[in-house]
Amino acid sequence: MALPNHIAVVGGGRMGAGIALSFAVGGSQVTVLERDAASVDAARARLDDIAQKAVAKDPAAPALDVILGRLVVSEDYGLLGEADLVIEAVPEDFELKVNTLRAIEERVTETTAIATNTSSLSVTKLAAELSHPSRFLGLHFFNPVPASTLIEVVVGEQTGVGLVAAAREWTEGLRKTPVVVHDAPGFASSRLGVALALEAMRMLEEGVASAEDIDAAMVLGYRHATGPLKTTDLVGLDVRLGIAEYLASTLGERFAPPQILRDKVAAGELGRKSGAGFFDYS
């Protein structure tokens, strides 16, 4: 399946870098946009690291120098005009995403597709802030992006039918599987994943079992690749808290964040990225 010739990813954090690398491995020219010189340097180092790991793990991947030759990291947003597809991958804050998407729309051509990597925010509401909502949809990638085999294609109320078909092709071109869902709070994956994780946290809070045993029950009993608490550590406790608060505001108290989650985030225990969450990574 064909991938876009040139894509841009706005936001070079862990998710953005993973998205960029996946397209570069697939053959696209990729521009990663960051806000300042320090962030550009950090994103470039992150891409170098994950590219080396991808080549080591995937025999079908191109040579490292070929992949890196397809990647450009810059703070020059004028480069967005060269992209066939732009994916926004900034943090899960509605106003930040709106401002970023408006800045993207001002710089791209009329035929450029625009996607958000949001894991829970309404694609329809984000689209309502744009001048051309029919060319906008959600492409929800999963962490770690290079190893994940799923992309959730989220269809807003005004997303064009042709764009959905193209998104399916892009997903398959990345050797991943598309799951198409209509815009709803948490889509399919976040809604189900967070529901399981929040209940696991409540069980830990109530002393039902240890974090290790709660996770083992799902890994061994239900064949989940990773337990819900370790998955939360991977995603980031702060990210999970933000999603839970949004789902609670839209779907009700069943998604209210447990106190243990709030306490850990307040203490800076954000999961693997901070060295500690529900498990210790120091």
Backbone as CSV, one residue per row, in Angstrom:
resi,resn,N_x,N_y,N_z,CA_x,CA_y,CA_z,C_x,C_y,C_z
1,MET,0.843,-1.196,0.000,0.000,0.000,0.000,0.881,1.250,0.000
2,ALA,0.430,2.284,-0.698,1.240,3.482,-0.856,1.175,4.369,0.380
3,LEU,2.327,4.910,0.726,2.408,5.912,1.773,2.557,7.286,1.121
4,PRO,2.230,8.362,1.834,2.475,9.698,1.287,3.963,9.888,0.985
5,ASN,4.268,10.639,-0.056,5.675,10.887,-0.392,6.388,11.662,0.705
6,HIS,5.675,12.653,1.278,6.296,13.526,2.269,5.290,13.773,3.390
7,ILE,5.661,13.445,4.610,4.787,13.748,5.733,5.540,14.647,6.704
8,ALA,4.781,15.336,7.538,5.360,16.127,8.624,4.697,15.710,9.923
9,VAL,5.474,15.675,10.978,4.969,15.392,12.315,5.291,16.603,13.181
10,VAL,4.268,17.192,13.769,4.476,18.348,14.641,4.501,17.849,16.084
11,GLY,5.686,17.885,16.671,5.890,17.351,18.017,6.816,16.157,17.945
12,GLY,8.037,16.313,18.463,9.025,15.242,18.356,9.267,14.504,19.646
13,GLY,8.255,14.419,20.508,8.361,13.618,21.723,8.354,12.137,21.410
14,ARG,8.121,11.326,22.424,8.184,9.870,22.226,7.212,9.397,21.148
15,MET,5.964,9.882,21.193,4.983,9.456,20.202,5.308,10.028,18.823
16,GLY,5.598,11.318,18.780,5.894,11.940,17.492,7.098,11.328,16.810
17,ALA,8.142,11.048,17.598,9.341,10.426,17.029,9.031,9.029,16.514
18,GLY,8.222,8.285,17.249,7.857,6.941,16.808,7.050,6.962,15.520
19,ILE,6.132,7.917,15.405,5.345,8.065,14.178,6.258,8.415,13.011
20,ALA,7.133,9.379,13.239,8.059,9.803,12.181,8.921,8.643,11.710
21,LEU,9.465,7.891,12.651,10.323,6.763,12.292,9.557,5.729,11.475
22,SER,8.330,5.426,11.864,7.548,4.412,11.154,7.347,4.783,9.694
23,PHE,7.053,6.063,9.425,6.883,6.497,8.038,8.207,6.488,7.292
24,ALA,9.292,6.860,7.975,10.605,6.852,7.323,11.022,5.428,6.959
25,VAL,10.768,4.477,7.844,11.055,3.070,7.550,10.232,2.612,6.350
26,GLY,8.994,3.101,6.263,8.116,2.726,5.151,8.472,3.362,3.827
27,GLY,9.308,4.413,3.837,9.757,5.015,2.586,9.410,6.472,2.397
28,SER,8.641,7.072,3.313,8.286,8.482,3.185,9.446,9.388,3.595
29,GLN,9.507,10.559,2.977,10.356,11.631,3.494,9.598,12.269,4.659
30,VAL,10.285,12.499,5.774,9.599,12.929,6.988,10.269,14.172,7.565
31,THR,9.459,15.177,7.873,9.934,16.370,8.572,9.289,16.405,9.950
32,VAL,10.117,16.510,10.982,9.625,16.635,12.354,9.810,18.087,12.775
33,LEU,8.733,18.715,13.221,8.779,20.115,13.617,8.734,20.231,15.133
34,GLU,9.654,21.033,15.657,9.680,21.318,17.092,9.682,22.812,17.331
35,ARG,9.485,23.202,18.602,9.233,24.616,18.911,10.482,25.470,19.019
36,ASP,11.646,24.869,19.344,12.862,25.660,19.505,14.083,24.776,19.269
37,ALA,15.268,25.394,19.288,16.497,24.673,18.954,16.786,23.535,19.930
38,ALA,16.548,23.762,21.218,16.804,22.715,22.210,15.898,21.512,21.972
39,SER,14.633,21.766,21.652,13.694,20.671,21.378,14.056,19.938,20.088
40,VAL,14.581,20.676,19.112,15.052,20.049,17.870,16.185,19.078,18.167
41,ASP,17.144,19.504,18.979,18.274,18.640,19.328,17.799,17.388,20.075
42,ALA,16.860,17.568,21.002,16.341,16.436,21.773,15.596,15.460,20.870
43,ALA,14.799,15.977,19.943,14.045,15.119,19.024,14.982,14.370,18.088
44,ARG,16.042,15.049,17.632,16.996,14.391,16.740,17.703,13.244,17.458
45,ALA,18.099,13.453,18.703,18.751,12.401,19.482,17.788,11.242,19.720
46,ARG,16.529,11.569,19.978,15.509,10.532,20.209,15.316,9.697,18.946
47,LEU,15.262,10.344,17.801,15.095,9.632,16.531,16.295,8.744,16.226
48,ASP,17.491,9.237,16.476,18.693,8.421,16.260,18.625,7.144,17.100
49,ASP,18.210,7.304,18.350,18.160,6.165,19.274,17.144,5.129,18.825
50,ILE,15.913,5.566,18.533,14.891,4.585,18.186,15.117,4.009,16.792
51,ALA,15.773,4.766,15.913,16.097,4.228,14.583,17.095,3.087,14.705
52,GLN,18.103,3.238,15.545,19.075,2.167,15.767,18.395,0.920,16.311
53,LYS,17.474,1.105,17.251,16.757,-0.028,17.831,15.854,-0.700,16.796
54,ALA,15.215,0.109,15.954,14.322,-0.450,14.933,15.087,-1.305,13.939
55,VAL,16.246,-0.832,13.517,17.070,-1.589,12.569,17.543,-2.893,13.199
56,ALA,17.898,-2.853,14.481,18.383,-4.052,15.168,17.286,-5.106,15.322
57,LYS,16.032,-4.657,15.477,14.928,-5.582,15.757,14.190,-6.045,14.508
58,ASP,14.269,-5.277,13.416,13.467,-5.565,12.228,14.365,-5.893,11.036
59,PRO,14.476,-7.168,10.684,15.325,-7.545,9.547,14.868,-6.927,8.228
60,ALA,13.586,-6.563,8.139,13.054,-5.998,6.899,13.273,-4.489,6.795
61,ALA,13.769,-3.876,7.848,13.966,-2.419,7.842,15.123,-2.035,6.918
62,PRO,15.047,-0.859,6.302,16.191,-0.376,5.496,17.407,-0.122,6.384
63,ALA,18.537,0.129,5.756,19.762,0.434,6.502,19.571,1.714,7.306
64,LEU,20.316,1.816,8.411,20.184,2.952,9.305,20.416,4.277,8.585
65,ASP,21.438,4.353,7.742,21.722,5.619,7.064,20.618,6.003,6.083
66,VAL,19.951,4.994,5.520,18.827,5.264,4.613,17.657,5.866,5.395
67,ILE,17.351,5.267,6.547,16.243,5.777,7.372,16.531,7.198,7.831
68,LEU,17.717,7.406,8.373,18.062,8.742,8.881,18.118,9.773,7.760
69,GLY,18.443,9.330,6.553,18.472,10.240,5.405,17.097,10.719,4.995
70,ARG,16.069,10.016,5.440,14.693,10.414,5.125,14.096,11.329,6.194
71,LEU,14.830,11.588,7.271,14.321,12.345,8.406,14.979,13.711,8.515
72,VAL,14.165,14.741,8.638,14.644,16.098,8.888,13.950,16.609,10.134
73,VAL,14.715,17.177,11.063,14.141,17.778,12.267,14.421,19.272,12.232
74,SER,13.391,20.076,12.433,13.549,21.521,12.245,12.566,22.288,13.116
75,GLU,12.829,23.578,13.288,11.864,24.480,13.923,11.237,25.411,12.888
76,ASP,11.497,25.146,11.609,10.978,25.971,10.519,9.616,25.434,10.058
77,TYR,8.548,26.051,10.532,7.204,25.580,10.205,6.838,25.846,8.740
78,GLY,7.670,26.627,8.052,7.448,26.827,6.625,7.587,25.544,5.832
79,LEU,8.294,24.564,6.394,8.482,23.276,5.721,7.187,22.478,5.618
80,LEU,6.163,22.876,6.377,4.882,22.164,6.306,4.269,22.248,4.915
81,GLY,4.626,23.272,4.155,4.076,23.424,2.815,4.473,22.325,1.859
82,GLU,5.494,21.532,2.217,5.954,20.440,1.357,5.230,19.123,1.636
83,ALA,4.446,19.064,2.707,3.895,17.784,3.169,2.568,17.426,2.505
84,ASP,2.404,16.132,2.235,1.122,15.600,1.754,0.198,15.265,2.928
85,LEU,0.808,14.981,4.068,0.079,14.635,5.292,0.826,15.248,6.458
86,VAL,0.100,15.911,7.365,0.692,16.440,8.595,-0.020,15.793,9.785
87,ILE,0.766,15.255,10.700,0.214,14.625,11.904,0.618,15.457,13.115
88,GLU,-0.361,15.920,13.857,-0.110,16.672,15.088,0.088,15.674,16.228
89,ALA,1.193,15.836,16.975,1.505,14.911,18.074,2.001,15.680,19.296
90,VAL,1.261,16.735,19.647,1.598,17.518,20.843,0.802,16.972,22.023
91,PRO,1.118,17.390,23.268,0.429,16.839,24.448,-1.094,16.995,24.412
92,GLU,-1.761,16.172,25.246,-3.224,16.075,25.266,-3.868,17.259,25.974
93,ASP,-3.813,18.402,25.350,-4.447,19.610,25.858,-5.226,20.229,24.702
94,PHE,-6.530,20.412,24.888,-7.391,20.826,23.780,-6.932,22.145,23.162
95,GLU,-6.669,23.155,23.986,-6.282,24.461,23.449,-4.940,24.397,22.731
96,LEU,-4.006,23.637,23.295,-2.703,23.478,22.639,-2.871,22.826,21.281
97,LYS,-3.703,21.791,21.209,-3.919,21.107,19.933,-4.608,22.028,18.928
98,VAL,-5.594,22.788,19.385,-6.284,23.716,18.476,-5.303,24.739,17.908
99,ASN,-4.492,25.325,18.766,-3.524,26.321,18.303,-2.524,25.718,17.319
100,THR,-2.098,24.484,17.626,-1.154,23.802,16.740,-1.798,23.493,15.391
101,LEU,-3.030,23.003,15.412,-3.713,22.646,14.170,-3.999,23.874,13.311
102,ARG,-4.325,24.976,13.956,-4.544,26.215,13.186,-3.243,26.679,12.527
103,ALA,-2.141,26.552,13.265,-0.842,26.934,12.698,-0.476,26.034,11.523
104,ILE,-0.826,24.753,11.626,-0.583,23.822,10.521,-1.414,24.225,9.308
105,GLU,-2.715,24.473,9.541,-3.623,24.772,8.434,-3.213,26.034,7.683
106,GLU,-2.619,26.985,8.378,-2.182,28.231,7.740,-1.019,28.017,6.773
107,ARG,-0.299,26.907,6.935,0.950,26.734,6.184,0.916,25.626,5.142
108,VAL,-0.105,24.781,5.153,-0.136,23.658,4.208,-0.893,24.037,2.937
109,THR,-0.788,23.172,1.940,-1.519,23.389,0.692,-2.970,22.954,0.853
110,GLU,-3.796,23.254,-0.139,-5.223,22.917,-0.072,-5.473,21.413,-0.096
111,THR,-4.518,20.655,-0.621,-4.718,19.199,-0.740,-4.066,18.409,0.397
112,THR,-3.438,19.076,1.330,-2.757,18.380,2.416,-3.759,17.822,3.416
113,ALA,-3.615,16.552,3.772,-4.430,15.941,4.822,-3.815,16.279,6.178
114,ILE,-4.670,16.475,7.176,-4.212,16.796,8.534,-4.816,15.793,9.494
115,ALA,-3.984,15.280,10.404,-4.447,14.294,11.383,-3.986,14.688,12.771
116,THR,-4.750,14.272,13.766,-4.354,14.420,15.155,-4.079,13.039,15.739
117,ASN,-3.070,12.971,16.597,-2.763,11.713,17.275,-3.412,11.662,18.661
118,THR,-4.448,12.453,18.895,-5.094,12.433,20.196,-5.566,11.031,20.566
119,SER,-5.461,10.714,21.840,-5.917,9.406,22.313,-7.311,9.463,22.916
120,SER,-7.892,10.660,23.061,-9.207,10.723,23.698,-10.042,11.939,23.322
121,LEU,-9.416,13.056,22.929,-10.178,14.273,22.663,-11.043,14.135,21.412
122,SER,-12.120,14.885,21.374,-13.067,14.788,20.272,-12.470,15.302,18.965
123,VAL,-12.417,14.426,17.979,-11.939,14.801,16.651,-12.909,15.789,16.009
124,THR,-14.194,15.603,16.240,-15.200,16.497,15.674,-15.059,17.910,16.233
125,LYS,-14.804,18.024,17.543,-14.648,19.355,18.153,-13.355,20.021,17.695
126,LEU,-12.299,19.246,17.536,-11.061,19.818,17.004,-11.277,20.288,15.568
127,ALA,-11.990,19.487,14.772,-12.246,19.836,13.377,-13.059,21.117,13.254
128,ALA,-13.946,21.336,14.230,-14.802,22.533,14.191,-14.000,23.828,14.306
129,GLU,-12.754,23.711,14.780,-11.894,24.885,14.915,-11.103,25.170,13.639
130,LEU,-11.256,24.317,12.623,-10.490,24.446,11.384,-11.364,24.955,10.245
131,SER,-10.732,25.479,9.233,-11.474,26.012,8.080,-11.932,24.917,7.131
132,HIS,-11.202,23.783,7.107,-11.525,22.700,6.176,-11.602,21.370,6.935
133,PRO,-12.683,21.143,7.697,-12.787,19.946,8.531,-12.859,18.628,7.768
134,SER,-13.203,18.687,6.477,-13.339,17.432,5.715,-11.991,16.758,5.490
135,ARG,-10.887,17.495,5.595,-9.573,16.897,5.368,-8.871,16.526,6.680
136,PHE,-9.640,16.448,7.755,-9.089,16.214,9.090,-9.672,14.945,9.696
137,LEU,-8.832,14.159,10.362,-9.273,12.949,11.057,-8.291,12.623,12.168
138,GLY,-8.616,11.597,12.930,-7.709,11.138,13.965,-6.923,9.924,13.496
139,LEU,-5.621,9.910,13.771,-4.778,8.734,13.578,-4.130,8.456,14.930
140,HIS,-4.741,7.565,15.677,-4.296,7.291,17.046,-3.287,6.147,17.019
141,PHE,-2.003,6.500,17.140,-0.927,5.512,17.206,-0.748,5.058,18.653
142,PHE,-0.081,3.923,18.812,0.102,3.347,20.146,1.583,3.231,20.479
143,ASN,1.872,3.381,21.748,3.238,3.405,22.250,3.683,2.005,22.697
144,PRO,4.877,1.556,22.280,5.832,2.202,21.389,5.406,2.029,19.924
145,VAL,5.422,3.125,19.184,4.871,3.123,17.824,5.549,2.105,16.900
146,PRO,6.891,2.026,16.860,7.501,1.089,15.903,7.076,-0.369,16.123
147,ALA,6.843,-0.757,17.375,6.501,-2.149,17.675,5.008,-2.417,17.621
148,SER,4.195,-1.384,17.790,2.745,-1.565,17.811,2.219,-1.918,16.419
149,THR,1.194,-2.755,16.386,0.626,-3.176,15.098,-0.752,-2.569,14.841
150,LEU,-1.160,-1.591,15.652,-2.505,-1.024,15.549,-2.455,0.481,15.331
151,ILE,-3.341,0.990,14.478,-3.640,2.413,14.393,-5.159,2.559,14.398
152,GLU,-5.648,3.405,15.290,-7.076,3.687,15.355,-7.367,4.875,14.435
153,VAL,-8.165,4.639,13.402,-8.562,5.693,12.466,-9.881,6.264,12.976
154,VAL,-9.846,7.517,13.431,-11.013,8.114,14.079,-11.688,9.080,13.115
155,VAL,-12.955,8.810,12.827,-13.708,9.542,11.816,-14.571,10.604,12.486
156,GLY,-14.290,11.865,12.216,-15.119,12.953,12.715,-16.383,13.092,11.888
157,GLU,-17.288,13.933,12.348,-18.583,14.087,11.668,-18.431,14.621,10.248
158,GLN,-17.371,15.401,9.986,-17.191,15.976,8.651,-15.997,15.406,7.896
159,THR,-15.376,14.357,8.432,-14.232,13.753,7.748,-14.657,13.175,6.398
160,GLY,-13.912,13.487,5.357,-14.245,12.989,4.024,-14.078,11.482,3.894
161,VAL,-14.970,10.854,3.152,-14.919,9.401,2.959,-13.610,8.984,2.298
162,GLY,-13.159,9.755,1.339,-11.907,9.429,0.658,-10.715,9.470,1.584
163,LEU,-10.740,10.363,2.556,-9.643,10.469,3.512,-9.591,9.233,4.402
164,VAL,-10.730,8.704,4.774,-10.772,7.484,5.588,-10.168,6.315,4.805
165,ALA,-10.524,6.220,3.544,-9.962,5.151,2.700,-8.453,5.300,2.575
166,ALA,-7.979,6.535,2.410,-6.537,6.774,2.320,-5.840,6.406,3.622
167,ALA,-6.473,6.722,4.749,-5.882,6.409,6.052,-5.741,4.908,6.253
168,ARG,-6.697,4.163,5.758,-6.580,2.699,5.807,-5.346,2.244,5.027
169,GLU,-5.150,2.812,3.851,-4.001,2.442,3.018,-2.691,2.822,3.693
170,TRP,-2.636,4.010,4.290,-1.412,4.417,4.976,-1.083,3.447,6.109
171,THR,-2.110,3.070,6.862,-1.905,2.156,7.987,-1.344,0.829,7.507
172,GLU,-1.931,0.286,6.461,-1.455,-0.986,5.917,-0.065,-0.833,5.313
173,GLY,0.227,0.353,4.745,1.559,0.617,4.216,2.622,0.648,5.301
174,LEU,2.216,0.942,6.528,3.123,0.920,7.673,3.211,-0.472,8.309
175,ARG,2.561,-1.443,7.671,2.503,-2.830,8.181,1.796,-2.890,9.538
176,LYS,0.737,-2.080,9.648,-0.090,-2.079,10.835,-1.541,-2.332,10.433
177,THR,-2.401,-2.550,11.415,-3.802,-2.851,11.148,-4.675,-1.664,11.533
178,PRO,-5.532,-1.188,10.609,-6.430,-0.082,10.954,-7.691,-0.579,11.652
179,VAL,-8.095,0.136,12.687,-9.394,-0.062,13.314,-10.136,1.256,13.159
180,VAL,-11.236,1.250,12.423,-11.962,2.482,12.127,-13.083,2.659,13.136
181,VAL,-13.081,3.803,13.824,-14.125,4.096,14.808,-14.673,5.494,14.557
182,HIS,-15.950,5.684,14.872,-16.540,7.008,14.784,-16.253,7.771,16.069
183,ASP,-16.102,9.055,15.926,-15.689,9.901,17.040,-16.619,9.744,18.234
184,ALA,-16.042,9.378,19.368,-16.759,9.250,20.639,-15.711,9.367,21.736
185,PRO,-16.077,9.787,22.937,-15.076,9.960,23.996,-14.235,8.704,24.217
186,GLY,-12.921,8.860,24.082,-12.025,7.727,24.311,-11.952,6.749,23.158
187,PHE,-12.750,7.005,22.088,-12.778,6.110,20.928,-13.065,4.677,21.391
188,ALA,-12.354,3.680,20.888,-12.544,2.298,21.363,-11.424,1.905,22.314
189,SER,-10.188,2.164,21.894,-9.030,1.650,22.638,-8.834,2.341,23.977
190,SER,-8.826,3.672,23.992,-8.597,4.389,25.239,-9.726,4.139,26.229
191,ARG,-10.937,4.101,25.728,-12.090,3.896,26.607,-12.007,2.541,27.308
192,LEU,-11.729,1.496,26.555,-11.628,0.167,27.148,-10.363,0.014,27.991
193,GLY,-9.237,0.522,27.466,-7.975,0.387,28.183,-7.976,1.138,29.501
194,VAL,-8.530,2.351,29.500,-8.576,3.137,30.733,-9.540,2.520,31.731
195,ALA,-10.676,2.005,31.271,-11.624,1.355,32.192,-10.951,0.208,32.950
196,LEU,-10.195,-0.607,32.240,-9.488,-1.730,32.874,-8.416,-1.223,33.833
197,ALA,-7.658,-0.222,33.391,-6.572,0.296,34.220,-7.098,0.934,35.499
198,LEU,-8.178,1.695,35.399,-8.724,2.352,36.584,-9.220,1.322,37.603
199,GLU,-9.831,0.253,37.126,-10.292,-0.796,38.059,-9.112,-1.499,38.711
200,ALA,-8.034,-1.714,37.940,-6.820,-2.308,38.518,-6.246,-1.403,39.612
201,MET,-6.280,-0.085,39.380,-5.797,0.851,40.400,-6.654,0.794,41.655
202,ARG,-7.960,0.704,41.473,-8.849,0.621,42.638,-8.578,-0.655,43.429
203,MET,-8.335,-1.749,42.740,-8.019,-3.009,43.416,-6.725,-2.891,44.213
204,LEU,-5.729,-2.219,43.623,-4.468,-2.009,44.334,-4.688,-1.114,45.547
205,GLU,-5.479,-0.073,45.370,-5.791,0.876,46.439,-6.513,0.179,47.595
206,GLU,-7.385,-0.768,47.265,-8.171,-1.491,48.271,-7.430,-2.666,48.888
207,GLY,-6.221,-2.945,48.397,-5.450,-4.054,48.935,-5.910,-5.425,48.481
208,VAL,-6.603,-5.482,47.358,-7.089,-6.768,46.842,-5.919,-7.679,46.478
209,ALA,-4.902,-7.113,45.844,-3.716,-7.872,45.453,-2.600,-6.880,45.164
210,SER,-1.387,-7.397,45.009,-0.252,-6.535,44.670,-0.320,-6.127,43.196
211,ALA,0.441,-5.097,42.843,0.494,-4.667,41.441,0.974,-5.809,40.554
212,GLU,1.982,-6.546,41.039,2.522,-7.676,40.261,1.456,-8.728,40.010
213,ASP,0.663,-9.048,41.040,-0.332,-10.117,40.888,-1.544,-9.669,40.086
214,ILE,-1.920,-8.405,40.213,-3.029,-7.899,39.387,-2.657,-7.988,37.912
215,ASP,-1.452,-7.552,37.586,-1.004,-7.621,36.193,-0.860,-9.062,35.718
216,ALA,-0.325,-9.920,36.579,-0.146,-11.330,36.195,-1.488,-11.987,35.885
217,ALA,-2.534,-11.590,36.589,-3.857,-12.168,36.348,-4.322,-11.895,34.920
218,MET,-4.017,-10.698,34.407,-4.447,-10.358,33.056,-3.510,-10.939,32.003
219,VAL,-2.227,-10.980,32.309,-1.262,-11.528,31.348,-1.443,-13.030,31.201
220,LEU,-1.545,-13.739,32.326,-1.627,-15.202,32.290,-3.055,-15.706,32.085
221,GLY,-4.024,-14.984,32.645,-5.410,-15.448,32.549,-6.102,-15.032,31.270
222,TYR,-5.746,-13.861,30.746,-6.428,-13.329,29.561,-5.494,-13.099,28.385
223,ARG,-4.248,-13.485,28.563,-3.242,-13.399,27.503,-2.989,-11.970,27.019
224,HIS,-3.158,-11.003,27.909,-2.735,-9.646,27.568,-1.220,-9.615,27.513
225,ALA,-0.667,-8.876,26.567,0.789,-8.816,26.446,1.423,-8.174,27.678
226,THR,0.743,-7.179,28.241,1.215,-6.465,29.418,0.030,-6.181,30.318
227,GLY,0.238,-6.220,31.615,-0.844,-5.948,32.550,-1.262,-4.488,32.537
228,PRO,-2.447,-4.165,33.080,-2.968,-2.789,33.000,-2.142,-1.770,33.777
229,LEU,-1.479,-2.185,34.855,-0.683,-1.230,35.628,0.656,-0.955,34.958
230,LYS,1.276,-1.988,34.422,2.528,-1.767,33.699,2.268,-0.993,32.402
231,THR,1.139,-1.237,31.776,0.774,-0.469,30.586,0.593,1.003,30.937
232,THR,-0.013,1.275,32.083,-0.163,2.659,32.541,1.194,3.310,32.761
233,ASP,2.141,2.551,33.316,3.501,3.077,33.479,4.126,3.423,32.137
234,LEU,3.852,2.614,31.132,4.408,2.859,29.799,3.766,4.090,29.160
235,VAL,2.455,4.186,29.258,1.729,5.324,28.682,2.094,6.617,29.410
236,GLY,2.229,6.532,30.721,2.470,7.710,31.557,1.272,7.959,32.451
237,LEU,1.498,8.004,33.763,0.381,8.191,34.689,-0.290,9.544,34.493
238,ASP,0.499,10.559,34.128,-0.080,11.877,33.872,-0.982,11.859,32.649
239,VAL,-0.572,11.103,31.636,-1.397,10.975,30.430,-2.698,10.245,30.758
240,ARG,-2.583,9.140,31.511,-3.777,8.378,31.892,-4.712,9.223,32.759
241,LEU,-4.149,10.039,33.641,-4.984,10.890,34.490,-5.764,11.886,33.638
242,GLY,-5.092,12.504,32.671,-5.776,13.451,31.799,-6.906,12.804,31.016
243,ILE,-6.659,11.608,30.503,-7.701,10.893,29.749,-8.862,10.537,30.656
244,ALA,-8.554,10.039,31.867,-9.606,9.651,32.804,-10.473,10.847,33.188
245,GLU,-9.835,11.994,33.417,-10.608,13.193,33.773,-11.522,13.608,32.626
246,TYR,-11.015,13.505,31.408,-11.847,13.853,30.248,-13.013,12.873,30.109
247,LEU,-12.742,11.580,30.254,-13.805,10.578,30.130,-14.831,10.729,31.254
248,ALA,-14.366,11.067,32.446,-15.300,11.278,33.555,-16.222,12.457,33.265
249,SER,-15.668,13.497,32.624,-16.477,14.681,32.327,-17.483,14.435,31.209
250,THR,-17.210,13.452,30.361,-18.095,13.193,29.213,-18.959,11.944,29.378
251,LEU,-18.430,10.942,30.075,-19.145,9.662,30.179,-19.628,9.333,31.584
252,GLY,-19.185,10.100,32.579,-19.705,9.877,33.918,-18.688,9.386,34.926
253,GLU,-19.153,9.237,36.158,-18.293,8.950,37.303,-17.586,7.606,37.229
254,ARG,-18.042,6.698,36.368,-17.358,5.406,36.294,-15.919,5.559,35.826
255,PHE,-15.591,6.702,35.245,-14.218,6.956,34.814,-13.480,7.919,35.750
256,ALA,-14.045,8.179,36.939,-13.389,9.078,37.885,-12.035,8.501,38.299
257,PRO,-10.958,9.288,38.232,-9.621,8.771,38.574,-9.531,8.387,40.051
258,PRO,-9.000,7.217,40.382,-8.796,6.840,41.784,-7.775,7.764,42.446
259,GLN,-7.858,7.887,43.762,-6.951,8.776,44.487,-5.501,8.347,44.330
260,ILE,-5.254,7.036,44.224,-3.876,6.556,44.082,-3.227,7.104,42.817
261,LEU,-4.008,7.281,41.763,-3.472,7.839,40.517,-3.146,9.320,40.700
262,ARG,-4.056,10.050,41.325,-3.807,11.473,41.567,-2.572,11.667,42.449
263,ASP,-2.461,10.831,43.493,-1.345,10.970,44.430,-0.006,10.710,43.743
264,LYS,0.047,9.685,42.908,1.300,9.351,42.235,1.701,10.451,41.247
265,VAL,0.747,10.984,40.522,1.063,12.068,39.592,1.558,13.290,40.361
266,ALA,0.886,13.608,41.465,1.306,14.750,42.289,2.714,14.567,42.831
267,ALA,3.092,13.305,43.094,4.421,12.996,43.627,5.482,12.894,42.528
268,GLY,5.074,13.054,41.270,6.025,12.959,40.166,6.314,11.541,39.728
269,GLU,5.523,10.583,40.221,5.696,9.180,39.819,4.842,8.947,38.574
270,LEU,5.444,9.186,37.418,4.700,9.207,36.157,4.864,7.938,35.333
271,GLY,5.603,6.953,35.851,5.817,5.710,35.111,7.253,5.568,34.661
272,ARG,7.461,4.891,33.575,8.822,4.597,33.113,9.629,5.860,32.830
273,LYS,8.965,6.898,32.320,9.704,8.102,31.959,10.271,8.830,33.164
274,SER,9.703,8.604,34.361,10.224,9.253,35.564,11.010,8.288,36.447
275,GLY,10.995,6.995,36.099,11.723,5.996,36.883,10.875,5.258,37.882
276,ALA,9.648,5.709,38.091,8.762,5.034,39.041,7.313,5.363,38.711
277,GLY,6.443,4.384,38.909,5.006,4.568,38.742,4.346,3.539,39.632
278,PHE,3.653,2.583,39.025,3.152,1.455,39.810,4.243,0.416,40.007
279,PHE,5.319,0.532,39.231,6.496,-0.306,39.375,7.723,0.586,39.424
280,ASP,8.837,0.024,39.898,10.087,0.777,40.038,10.982,0.492,38.843
281,TYR,11.448,1.557,38.175,12.309,1.411,37.002,13.705,1.998,37.228
282,SER,14.011,2.313,38.490,15.304,2.928,38.775,16.448,1.930,38.620
